[in-house]
Amino acid sequence: MDERMRWMLGGTTRRSRLRFDGWIAGMGTSSGTRVVLGHWQRSPFGPFSDVMLERADGERLLLAPTRETADFIRDTYTFDTVRLVPVGVHVVGDTWTVTAGPLDLRFTTGRRRLLGCVLRAVPGGLAGRPAWSALMDWPARVLLPGVRTRGSTDAGHREWYGARDLLPIRTVSAAFEDTDLGGAAPVEPPVRFGFGSAPRKPALTRVTTTVALDSRCGPVARQSGQRAGGRHGGRWRGSVGHGR
């Protein structure tokens, strides 16, 4: 068993739990499109990034770099359309540049506020514990309306989000299929991919996410057996991307 699979399956009860460490950026645009970027530096699939969009007309779109990651995300959240495209993320200082097939995105972060300073002090080991995320669910709902730190998905998975940092997003420049999406705006209405939304104010959050899979199907089976199609009926478009 290689190191990645051992990390993925290791532990007493972690055999059915997957852990993702990285960043989630959530932002609205003046056109009504809301964008959620996942930039995962450590995951059972290796480092990768993905983008979820909800258009002004309500269409929910996933942009993912490989069939493997797309299948897993598609079986965890709800989408109308799934596209396999290269997803690249480049970070220089406080500027993030994202290219994901039809999407070109650039955003900048601002200075960390009080809540971000508090979250930054949370040890990584503690943030990764589901019990900690469950404890933080109520404060998160109060401080960041729409945000949940634990919940269940339509696919029967349970998830816990352990935040470790929070930075405001100051500026946004985005285009989808060469159409300008406009500047930064609140994430409003809330996105409808899963049980919770991103913070209403555009923000970049460092997070440890734990996903407990449906006990009827283990992680290896979920990664390989669901490729014929998820249970939400999204449409596949485009081709498999090989770059990240």
C-alpha positions in Angstrom: 0.0 0.0 0.0 1.5 3.3 -1.0 1.9 6.3 1.3 -1.1 8.2 -0.2 -3.5 5.3 0.2 -2.2 4.6 3.8 -2.8 8.2 4.7 -6.3 8.0 3.1 -7.3 4.8 4.9 -5.2 5.0 8.1 -6.5 5.1 11.7 -9.2 3.3 13.7 -12.3 4.9 12.3 -10.8 6.8 9.5 -11.1 4.0 7.0 -14.3 5.6 5.7 -13.1 9.2 6.1 -11.2 11.3 3.6 -9.3 14.4 4.6 -8.6 17.5 2.4 -6.3 20.3 3.5 -6.2 23.6 1.6 -8.1 26.8 0.8 -11.7 27.7 -0.2 -12.4 31.0 -1.8 -16.0 32.1 -2.1 -17.1 35.2 -4.0 -20.0 36.8 -5.8 -19.9 38.9 -8.9 -22.0 41.8 -10.0 -23.4 39.7 -12.9 -25.0 37.3 -10.3 -22.6 34.4 -10.8 -21.1 33.1 -7.6 -17.8 31.3 -7.6 -16.3 28.8 -5.1 -12.7 27.8 -5.6 -11.2 24.7 -3.8 -7.4 24.7 -3.8 -6.3 21.5 -2.1 -2.7 21.1 -1.3 -3.1 17.7 0.3 -5.9 15.2 -0.5 -6.4 11.5 -1.2 -6.1 12.5 -4.9 -2.9 14.4 -4.4 -2.8 18.2 -4.9 -5.6 19.6 -7.1 -8.0 22.5 -7.5 -11.6 22.7 -8.6 -14.2 25.4 -9.2 -17.9 25.4 -8.5 -20.1 28.1 -10.1 -23.7 29.0 -9.7 -24.9 31.2 -12.6 -27.5 33.9 -12.2 -30.1 31.6 -13.8 -29.4 29.0 -11.1 -27.3 26.5 -13.1 -24.7 24.8 -10.9 -21.5 24.0 -12.7 -18.4 22.0 -11.6 -15.0 22.5 -13.3 -12.7 19.7 -12.3 -9.2 18.6 -13.6 -9.6 14.8 -13.7 -12.4 12.2 -14.0 -11.4 10.9 -10.6 -11.8 14.2 -8.8 -14.9 15.1 -10.7 -16.6 11.8 -9.9 -15.9 12.2 -6.2 -17.0 15.9 -6.0 -20.1 15.2 -8.2 -21.1 12.3 -5.9 -20.8 14.6 -2.8 -22.4 17.8 -4.0 -25.2 18.7 -6.5 -24.5 20.0 -10.0 -26.4 20.5 -13.2 -23.3 20.4 -15.4 -19.8 18.9 -15.0 -16.9 19.9 -17.2 -13.4 18.2 -17.1 -10.9 21.0 -17.8 -7.3 21.8 -16.6 -7.6 23.9 -13.5 -4.5 26.1 -12.7 -4.0 28.3 -9.7 -1.1 30.8 -9.3 -0.6 32.7 -6.1 1.8 35.7 -5.8 1.5 37.6 -2.6 -2.1 38.6 -2.1 -3.1 37.9 -5.7 -4.7 34.7 -6.9 -5.0 33.9 -10.6 -7.2 31.0 -11.7 -7.6 29.4 -15.1 -10.2 26.7 -15.5 -11.4 26.0 -19.0 -14.1 28.7 -19.8 -13.3 30.6 -16.6 -10.6 33.2 -16.1 -10.5 34.5 -12.5 -8.3 36.9 -10.6 -8.8 38.1 -7.0 -6.9 39.8 -4.3 -7.1 39.4 -0.5 -7.0 42.0 2.2 -5.6 42.2 5.6 -6.6 39.6 8.1 -9.3 40.7 10.6 -9.9 39.6 14.2 -11.8 36.4 13.3 -9.0 35.5 10.9 -6.4 36.0 13.7 -8.4 33.8 16.1 -8.8 31.0 13.5 -5.1 31.2 12.6 -4.3 30.3 16.2 -6.2 27.0 16.0 -3.7 24.1 15.8 -4.0 22.0 12.6 -4.5 18.8 14.6 -7.5 20.3 16.4 -9.0 21.8 13.2 -9.0 18.3 11.7 -11.1 16.8 14.4 -14.8 16.4 13.6 -15.7 17.0 17.2 -14.1 20.5 17.0 -16.0 21.3 13.8 -19.2 20.2 15.4 -18.5 22.5 18.4 -17.8 25.4 16.1 -21.0 25.0 14.0 -23.2 27.3 16.1 -20.6 30.1 16.4 -20.0 29.9 12.6 -23.8 30.3 11.9 -23.9 33.3 14.2 -20.7 35.1 12.9 -21.0 34.0 9.2 -24.6 33.6 8.2 -25.1 30.7 5.7 -21.9 28.9 6.8 -22.1 25.5 8.3 -19.1 23.5 9.7 -20.9 20.2 9.7 -23.7 18.5 7.8 -24.8 15.7 5.5 -25.0 15.7 1.7 -27.7 14.2 -0.5 -25.3 11.4 -1.3 -25.3 10.3 2.4 -21.8 11.6 3.2 -21.1 13.5 6.4 -18.7 16.5 6.3 -16.8 18.6 8.8 -15.0 21.8 8.0 -12.3 23.0 10.4 -11.3 26.6 9.5 -7.7 27.7 10.2 -7.6 31.2 8.7 -9.9 33.8 7.1 -9.0 36.6 4.7 -11.3 39.1 3.1 -11.4 39.1 -0.7 -11.1 42.8 -1.8 -11.2 42.7 -5.6 -12.5 40.2 -8.2 -12.0 40.1 -12.0 -13.7 37.3 -13.8 -14.8 36.2 -17.2 -16.7 33.1 -18.3 -16.6 32.0 -21.9 -15.2 35.5 -22.7 -18.1 37.3 -21.0 -17.2 39.7 -18.2 -18.8 38.6 -14.9 -18.2 42.0 -13.2 -16.6 42.9 -10.0 -16.8 41.6 -6.4 -20.2 41.2 -4.9 -21.7 39.4 -1.9 -22.4 35.6 -2.3 -26.1 36.2 -2.6 -28.3 34.3 -2.9 -26.4 31.5 -1.1 -24.9 28.8 -3.3 -26.8 25.5 -3.4 -24.1 22.9 -4.0 -24.4 21.3 -0.6 -25.7 21.8 2.9 -24.1 25.2 3.4 -22.9 28.2 1.6 -19.7 30.3 1.5 -19.6 33.4 3.7 -21.8 36.2 2.4 -18.9 38.5 2.2 -16.2 37.3 -0.3 -13.5 35.5 1.7 -10.6 33.1 1.4 -10.6 30.4 4.1 -7.9 27.9 5.0 -9.7 24.7 6.0 -9.3 21.1 6.8 -12.3 19.2 5.4 -13.2 15.7 6.6 -15.6 13.6 4.5 -17.2 10.5 6.0 -18.4 8.3 3.1 -21.7 6.4 3.1 -20.9 3.2 5.0 -22.4 1.1 2.2 -19.5 2.1 -0.1 -15.8 2.5 0.8 -13.5 5.2 -0.6 -11.8 3.1 -3.3 -15.2 1.9 -4.6 -16.5 5.4 -4.6 -13.5 6.6 -6.6 -13.8 3.9 -9.2 -17.3 2.5 -9.2 -19.2 5.8 -9.6 -17.6 6.8 -12.9 -20.6 5.7 -14.9 -22.4 8.8 -13.4 -23.3 10.4 -10.1 -26.7 10.3 -8.5 -27.4 13.9 -9.4 -27.6 13.6 -13.1 -25.1 16.3 -14.1 -24.0 16.5 -17.8 -20.4 15.8 -18.8 -18.9 18.3 -21.2 -15.4 18.9 -22.5 -12.4 16.5 -22.2 -10.2 15.3 -19.4 -7.6 17.8 -18.4 -4.1 16.6 -17.6 -2.7 19.8 -16.0 -3.2 21.3 -12.6 
